[in-house]
């Protein structure tokens, strides 16, 4: 079930690819697998105020190809099986997730993830229906609340399968305490993990809601990223190498992704555990913005 509030659509930046003629007609569909995730327990009460956001053109959430505020799902259970399936493709460990009412960016519910510190302790929810229908301009928006600061080790909380790269993942997460992308096939990072690259990214504030937006242009092979409405220089790849920032990402030549799914959760490669929450998750072929609508 697609939620009916809390999402807005902002105008796409100049030069963005044309959206499908009728984005509202994209059918979310039902994922191939709708296995129920193992449930996590509750946590501290209370919710943070909404993050500040750029002004967008308000529109109903149901008009977007994917938008979920988790309000329609029961607390303690999985999110909507019409939108999400459980994803633990390699091995099953201690990671759990469930709809939670102890934290919310909007409304009363969010998706809580309790991720373990081992590789098999990963857990994600996945939507495999919407991404292929968006066309070459892929925009995502989600609010995330991390229970602790990102550490020095590599972790992932967003993964998208790249069908043009032998099914390996384009990943967003953290390393060296900052927000970063990682390309699974060659382990390239954006930004480079040196002093200049780290300085050009941002850290996620713990115990606070953060709006994260991204744009992947599959035709141009470029990435743009905004945090709380502001573009993050170290998370921009525009095809021109920036020394000590995007040079590693571009070093192997042309990268033309074909994103096949969208997964949110937690995977740790160096032992860091994390409790984190997601809310107001959306995908579209135009920039969505952080406004509630």
Protein Blocks (a to p, Z undefined) as FASTA:
>chain_A
ZZfehiacddddehiacddfblmlpcfbjafblcdcdddddddedddddddddddddddf
klpmbdcehlmpcehiacdfklpccddfkbccfbccdddfkbcfbhjbdcdddddfbfkl
gccdddfklmmmnojbdcdddddddfbdcdfbdcdfbdcddfkngopacddddeehiacd
ddfklopacddfdfklmmmmccddehiacdddddddfknopacddeehiacfklccehia
cehklmmmmmnopaddddfbdcdddddfehpacddddehiaddfbdebjaeZZ
